[in-house]
């Protein structure tokens, strides 16, 4: 099923439910209004007839000749009819239109005869009240009407006056005109709803197809995109909605992927170039040594060159494998809480055999102070080693190298600084790029492959740390790594309690 068909089906289903609900609510409201209007007409007619009855303490008097009632003279089928019965159920009087209906035997809706052979009024809305002697409040009665069941008999006495203990009055309205109006309303609502739904069905596919046209264009263009062609992006229509946001987000993703692809291509090219250089030097030295017989000293020199170049290649391969195994923003799987005071003292012992060990100054940390961080010890050691190796490489022998640790607002900052040659400001933005080496480093002929600071930046990202660099030519370099501190709620509460006990507050009456 296509997206256009699915959206059209959802739209038409929702439209059908809305039209059905609207029609049903409108029909019920109109029906309630018509019923309420009918009840009000019946109640008003009942009050008019009751006003023509005299209720005494001993009897109830009905005199239609003295109190002429005009209600019910119109024979139209939507007019009120009324009947008056005595206390024994005999018909005393009725409206002129009802008398006309009884004489003519007219049946307007099949069951609406005013007095049929069964003796009841079917298809009518009837309201009944009973008046008793000595009671001035009418009593409600049921709708059953007892009439003369013999056909052809009107059943009205010649003298319509009455004086007796009780009277029963009933007024009625035929319901079939209202029912006919309701049926007409129902068919009208059904027709209008069907017409609106049909128009919606005709226009829904066109509207949906027009609405999702930007998505269709992006989908068709995405099928033609190739990963090896940089600069290709999806067409984004200026719709100002979520579709435009999706297009821009997808293009941003494509741009980042193309940048990553280009970086990988440059990385592979730089790695092959860097590996080719020592291999070429090794093969050249070996070929020169094999051209003729050499002295043992010459072979020793060639082997030393080969060993040095092989060591460079080994270092480069290890760094490349390290970068390949460690994603740029992954979470290390085995982080744990490390006390930097103990860890740094242990790590310092590893550098005691280094030729520049005497130039490196390590911080003296108080073991009682909280220097705990959550980190990965092996990666943190690799980061420190690369920064120290970089400081030793680009500074003269006997130049001081300092390792410092200080508290920051949200953690601990570890700094390695030297007083070497420094890095030009133009090279600082690229100093962490793979295989990048500044022109000053190449001029000085310092050994290296340009991956040390790349590894430092990658490790800092993995550890959730922030790497900052500050360097000035001729004054040295300073690399700072901000590590997030580990907050132990139990220990923090204990330290706060000890601090409060050591420094108690003065009371108001202390002197």
Secondary structure, DSSP 8 states (H G I E B T S, - for coil): --HHHHHHHHHHHHHHHHHHHHHHHHHHHHHHHHHHHHHHHHHHHHHHHHTT-EE-SS-EEE-TTTS---TT----TTS-EEEEEETTS-EEEE-HHHHHHHHHT--SSSS--SS-TTSS--SEEEEEEEEETT--S-EEE-S------STT-----S---EEESEEEEEEEEESHHHHHHHHHHHHHHHHHHHHHHHHHHHHHHHHHHHHTHHHHHHHHHHHH--TTSTT---------SHHHHHHHHHHHHHHHHHHHHHHHHHHHHHHHHHHHHHHHHHHHHHHHHHSS---HHHHHHHHHHHHHHHHHHHHHHHHHHHHHHS-TT---TT-EEEEHHHHHHHHHHTTTTSTTGGGEE-----TTS--EEEE-HHHHHHHHHHHHHHHHHTS-TT--EEEEEEE-SSEEEEEEEE-SS---HHHHTTTTSTT---HHHHHHT----S-HHHHHHHHHHHTT-EEEEEEETTTEEEEEEEEEB---HHHHHHHHHHHHHHS----TT--
